[in-house]
Amino acid sequence: MDNWAPFVTGYQSHEVIDDFDSIWTLKGDVGVLSRVVQFRVHITEWAGPTRVAFTMSGINEQTEGEGLFVMGPTAEAETAPVPPRVPWWRSWRNRVILFWYRRSNPQQTVRVANPAGVAGSQLAFTLRMKSGGVIGPVVDAMIEPMLAPAAEDLANKIANQIEHLESEGARAGG
């Protein structure tokens, strides 16, 4: 957790409580909107380095969610089915929010291949979040278009770091 926590978009800090629980502080910026949110994260499954599942609940916001990391030569992510087609106005709104997200987070990471030219591993990451309270649906509508690029960026950063560490280990051992 300590090795990849700083890769999360908006990461401010985290505090490890025990092997399964931690508190994360993230800052979200979308255009002119900015918010610092704290989450209690609980690891529900930790199967070696290949699979980690977790739940999360907001401490200072009414938010809950869950996520899953799956890693392997051909990671098989448990993903939601393809969403139905959205109305034009929702698609437009999503593009506007995504534009502001990418403008606020221009350092999106690209997946790189190892020196041999091929990725030796694949990391898949899924995340689901749901906001509560009176404005929960508005918050969900703003967060929805940002989850996919944030999840992809996190997965790419972690996978690149693992590839880097593996190639350093191979050079040192070989």
Secondary structure, DSSP 4 states (H G I P E B T S, - for coil): -TTTGGGSTTEEEEEE-SSSEEEEEEEEEETTEEEEEEEEEEEEEEETTTEEEEEEEESSSSEEEEEEEEEETT-----PPPPPPPPHHHHHHHHHHHHHHHHH---PPPP---TTSS-S-EEEEEEEEEE-STTHHHHHHHHHHHHHHHHHHHHHHHHHHHHHHHHHHHHHH-
